[in-house]
């Protein structure tokens, strides 16, 4: 179990073992999700955008042209 103390300014230093386990470092962001009145979960929300490439697979293998996209957008209001 790891513990940390809150400073008088409300700052918290995440223990090294926890930072390493979460793969976070300086500049990364942490999100706190309230579970109930006494419990929160923390999540690392800073990820390299390059790591997201390919996580969503399209069933439609055909590319869509810019003109087709513009036409579809223009037709949305009709």
Buried (B, 14 or more C-beta within 10 A) or exposed (E): EEEEEEEEEEEEEBEEEBBEEBEBEEEEEBEEEEEEEEEEEEEBEEEEEEEEEEEEEEEEEEEEEEEEEEEEEEEEEE
